[in-house]
Amino acid sequence: MPRHDDTRAVDGSEAAAPGARFSPWRLAPVALIVLGFAAFFAFDLDRFLSLEALKQNREALLAWRGDHQVLAALAFIAAYTLIVALSLPGAIWMTIAGGFLFGVVGGTIYVVIAATIGATGIFLAARYALSDLLRAKAGPAIRKMEAGFAENAMSYLLVLRLVPIFPFWLVNLVPAFLGVPLRTFVIGTFFGIIPGSAVYTLVGNGLGAVLDAGGKPDLGLIFAPEILAPIIGLALLSLVPVVYKRLRRRTAAANP
């Protein structure tokens, strides 16, 4: 028989009981991420996430992709997922490499899948390890922000993903602390990163010609008006439900 005082979080998971002791074992996922992040730099692996690495290995990468197309795609997705899950810098070069190796369509698909999986991993790790602790210590202002974000979570998340204002890793963490449902996070991340991913895989698709000409890829391409304007337009469309809800509230308040 269900208890009447049982409380659950927005996405169906059990909320922390008031006064419950915090277990250090809940920090294990975050500890693994920190260790992986530290090991990445300790073993000097960051040198592989660079334009220079792409230039030096492009022929070998293309040859290996040609001989092992399925394995190459799976290895790319696995590596990209790990990079995002560990919040490592240089994911932009992986996105460009995706366009270089698999073309605009294939590269965008693989990047979006991998980035969504990696982002979901760190989202779940942060929620499991710290969200209850932070929520218990949160003041009224934070709780009000949480309530507002949760009410329009999909709209806000799409805006944060579409417009490149905040770092990708930060947008992975904040929703975990504000009680965004897992399903909303996955859907918002998946669709929200498609435009930006397509832009950089497009850059990667033309990387060979750029390198042959002795140039460098234009990483600021996404800020070009003809590209950024449609993305901002999509972001504004995402906010339509938020505006509609507020207008309904004002109308209801004015005409009870």
Secondary structure, DSSP 4 states (H G I P E B T S, - for coil): ---TT--B-TTSPBPPPTTPPPPGGGGHHHHHHHHHHHHHHHTTGGGGSSHHHHHHHHHHHHHHHHH-HHHHHHHHHHHHHHHHHTT-TTHHHHHHHHHHHHHHHHHHHHHHHHHHHHHHHHHHHHIIIIIHHHHHH--HHHHHHHHHHHHTHHHHHHHHHHSTTS-HHHHHHHHHHTT--HHHHHHHHHHHTHHHHHHHHHHHHTHHHHHHTT----TTGGGSHHHHHHHHHHHHHHTHHHHHHHHHHHHHHH--
